[in-house]
Amino acid sequence: MVNGSVTISIEDFQALLDAKVNAEEIKDSTQLAAKELQVFLSYLCGREDISKYIEEFNRQSKTSTIVIQNGRAQIKFNEEV
């Protein structure tokens, strides 16, 4: 980390704060959607063998991986894998 200071306008500072809040809201929404998709995929796993589809998804996905353990689906974002 480099110590130092910077001067920006109040408007730019407020825009930076707003962008941070927006990014946190998007992250929270994405995590909630992933949990809902995990429930749905777990439901499908109990009715059909979807392993070949999961393997294909994982092969093509650059941002997430689906893991099935004991009939339960878990979506892991690649920075968590």
C-alpha positions in Angstrom: 0.0 0.0 0.0 1.3 3.4 -0.9 0.7 6.3 1.5 -0.3 9.6 0.0 -3.2 12.0 -0.6 -5.3 13.0 -3.5 -7.7 15.9 -4.1 -11.0 15.4 -5.7 -14.2 17.4 -5.9 -17.1 16.8 -3.5 -19.2 15.8 -6.4 -16.7 13.2 -7.5 -16.3 11.9 -4.0 -20.1 11.5 -3.7 -20.2 9.7 -7.0 -17.5 7.4 -5.7 -19.5 6.7 -2.6 -22.7 6.1 -4.6 -20.8 3.7 -6.9 -19.6 1.7 -3.9 -23.1 1.4 -2.5 -24.4 0.3 -6.0 -21.7 -2.3 -6.3 -22.5 -3.7 -2.9 -26.2 -3.9 -3.8 -25.4 -5.7 -7.0 -23.1 -8.2 -5.2 -25.8 -8.9 -2.6 -28.4 -9.4 -5.4 -26.1 -11.8 -7.2 -25.4 -13.8 -4.1 -29.2 -14.1 -3.4 -29.9 -15.2 -7.0 -27.1 -17.8 -6.7 -28.7 -19.2 -3.6 -32.1 -19.4 -5.3 -30.5 -21.2 -8.3 -28.8 -23.6 -5.9 -32.2 -24.6 -4.5 -33.6 -25.1 -8.0 -30.6 -27.1 -9.1 -30.9 -29.3 -6.0 -34.5 -29.9 -6.8 -33.6 -30.9 -10.3 -30.9 -33.3 -9.1 -33.5 -35.1 -7.1 -35.6 -35.8 -10.2 -33.1 -36.2 -13.1 -29.5 -36.9 -13.7 -28.2 -33.5 -14.7 -24.5 -34.2 -14.2 -23.6 -34.0 -17.9 -25.2 -30.6 -18.1 -23.4 -29.4 -15.0 -20.1 -30.7 -16.4 -20.7 -28.8 -19.6 -21.7 -25.6 -17.8 -18.5 -25.8 -15.6 -16.4 -26.4 -18.8 -17.7 -23.3 -20.4 -18.2 -21.0 -17.4 -15.5 -18.4 -16.7 -17.1 -16.9 -13.6 -18.6 -19.7 -11.6 -18.6 -23.5 -10.9 -21.5 -25.7 -9.9 -20.7 -28.4 -7.4 -23.1 -31.2 -6.6 -22.6 -33.0 -3.2 -25.0 -35.4 -1.7 -27.8 -34.2 -4.0 -27.3 -30.6 -3.1 -26.1 -28.0 -5.6 -23.7 -25.3 -4.7 -22.7 -22.4 -6.9 -19.2 -21.1 -6.3 -17.8 -18.0 -7.9 -14.4 -18.6 -9.3 -12.7 -16.3 -6.8 -14.1 -18.7 -4.1 -13.1 -22.0 -5.8 
